[in-house]
Amino acid sequence: MLYPYVKLGDGTEILHTGIKNNDGIETVEVHFERPIKNGFMTARFVLPTYELIVRDNVSDKELKFLKKLLESNAHLIYKYAKMGGIEKCLVS
């Protein structure tokens, strides 16, 4: 399941999975998506390694920005992934 995190001013949506346990390491996949003329801009990373696992229609400059944004928000994304999404935090 994907949980919404935030939507940027340019229409890029950031979503994340819940916590997954991979050999004792808690991981989260973070998805960046934005509609473009002929499809979508898509980038997906895995935390905590910041490994890029999907890249479609993303420039190097944009990828650098997304990774920097992810690095500064990783602690919050982990928090919300553990709680079942940011919406659960807002309801409490």
C-alpha positions as CSV (number, residue, x, y, z in Angstrom):
1,M,0.0,0.0,0.0
2,L,1.2,3.5,-0.8
3,Y,0.5,6.4,1.6
4,P,0.5,10.0,0.5
5,Y,3.1,12.3,2.0
6,V,3.0,15.6,0.2
7,K,2.2,17.3,-3.1
8,L,4.8,19.8,-4.3
9,G,3.9,23.1,-6.1
10,D,4.8,21.6,-9.5
11,G,2.4,18.8,-9.1
12,T,4.9,16.1,-8.0
13,E,3.3,13.8,-5.5
14,I,5.4,12.0,-2.9
15,L,4.1,8.7,-1.6
16,H,5.7,6.0,0.5
17,T,5.1,2.4,1.6
18,G,4.8,1.2,5.1
19,I,7.8,-0.3,6.9
20,K,9.1,-3.5,5.3
21,N,11.5,-5.8,7.1
22,N,14.3,-6.9,4.8
23,D,16.7,-9.2,6.6
24,G,16.3,-7.3,9.9
25,I,16.6,-3.8,8.3
26,E,13.5,-1.5,8.2
27,T,13.1,-0.2,4.7
28,V,10.6,2.2,3.1
29,E,10.1,2.8,-0.7
30,V,9.5,6.4,-1.6
31,H,7.8,7.3,-4.9
32,F,7.9,10.6,-6.7
33,E,5.4,11.0,-9.5
34,R,4.2,13.9,-11.7
35,P,2.1,13.9,-14.8
36,I,3.9,15.1,-17.9
37,K,2.8,15.5,-21.5
38,N,3.2,11.9,-22.6
39,G,3.0,10.0,-19.3
40,F,4.6,10.4,-15.9
41,M,7.9,11.5,-14.4
42,T,8.7,8.8,-11.9
43,A,11.5,8.2,-9.4
44,R,11.6,5.6,-6.6
45,F,14.1,5.3,-3.9
46,V,14.6,2.8,-1.0
47,L,15.4,4.1,2.4
48,P,17.7,3.8,4.3
49,T,20.2,3.3,1.5
50,Y,18.7,6.0,-0.9
51,E,19.1,3.5,-3.7
52,L,17.3,4.6,-6.9
53,I,15.2,1.7,-8.1
54,V,13.0,3.4,-10.8
55,R,13.8,6.4,-13.0
56,D,11.5,7.4,-15.9
57,N,11.5,10.9,-17.5
58,V,13.7,12.5,-14.7
59,S,16.6,14.8,-15.6
60,D,19.8,14.6,-13.6
61,K,19.1,18.0,-12.1
62,E,15.7,17.0,-11.0
63,L,16.9,13.7,-9.6
64,K,19.5,15.6,-7.5
65,F,16.7,17.8,-6.1
66,L,14.5,14.8,-5.3
67,K,17.3,13.0,-3.5
68,K,18.2,16.1,-1.5
69,L,14.5,16.5,-0.6
70,L,14.3,12.9,0.4
71,E,17.4,13.1,2.6
72,S,15.9,16.1,4.5
73,N,12.5,14.3,5.0
74,A,13.6,10.7,5.5
75,H,13.1,10.8,9.3
76,L,9.5,12.0,8.9
77,I,8.7,9.5,6.2
78,Y,9.9,6.7,8.5
79,K,7.8,8.1,11.3
80,Y,4.7,8.2,9.1
81,A,5.4,4.8,7.5
82,K,5.5,3.2,11.0
83,M,2.1,4.9,11.8
84,G,0.3,3.9,8.6
85,G,0.6,7.2,6.8
86,I,0.5,10.9,7.7
87,E,-3.3,10.9,7.7
88,K,-3.3,8.7,10.8
89,C,-1.2,11.3,12.5
90,L,-3.6,14.1,11.6
91,V,-6.7,12.2,12.9
92,S,-5.1,11.4,16.3
